[in-house]
């Protein structure tokens, strides 16, 4: 899950279990995939730019790239 940090403004990837533990303990912060300690921003705040290190660590960047590759392949097949 992505959580925007109030400190740096980036959307970081935080595993569900880590976020749940943080909420249950009342800690008010959690550790993202990149190692950054995230102070969650208000849910009313717009999402920040994604943290590239989180995206790379979690594989989100690779999945998005594969989706784009498949989409461009499908467009090419339709236009041929």
N, C-alpha and C positions, 0 to 999 in steps of 0.2 A: 504494500500500500504506500502511496506517496503522501508525505506530510510536509507542508511548507514550514520552514523555520522562521520564527520571528526575529532571530538574530541576523541571519545572513540573507534571508529572502528567497532562498532556493527551495525547490521541492525535492526532498530526499526520499529514498526508498527505505522504509522501515518494515521489517517482518511483522506480520500480524501478532505473533506470540510476544515479541518485544514490546510492541505498543500496548497490548493487553496487560502485560506485567507492569508496565509503567503506569497505566491508568489505575490498576488495582492497588498498587503501592502508594499512589498519590505523589509520586516523585516529581511530576510536572515536566519531565524531560525524558528522552529516550535516545538510543544510539542507532544511527542509520547504518546502512550497508557500507558506506564509505568511511565510517568511524567518527563522523561528526556528531557531536551531542546536539540534538535537535530540541529546541524549545518551541513546541507547536504553536503556530499562529492561530488566530481566531478562525473558526470555520467560515465566518462571513467574509474573510479576506480572499481575494482572488489567488489562485495558485501561482507560485513563483516559477521562474525558469528552472528546468530540471537540472539536478546535479549530475554532471557528466560522469564523475567517478562512481556514483551510485548506479547510474544506468549501465556502465561498463561492468561493474562488479556483479550486479544482479542479472545481467543478460538482457535487460529491457532494450538497450540499443540494438543488439543483434536481432531480437525478435521483430522490432520495428523495421529494420533494414530488410529482413526476409519478407515481411508483408509487402513492402514497397517493391521488392524484386518480383514477387508473384503477381502483384497488381500490374506492373509494367509488362510482364510476360503475357498476361491475359489481354491487355490492351493491344499488344502487338499481334496476338493471335486473331483478335476480332477484326483488326484493320487489314489483315492479309487476305 
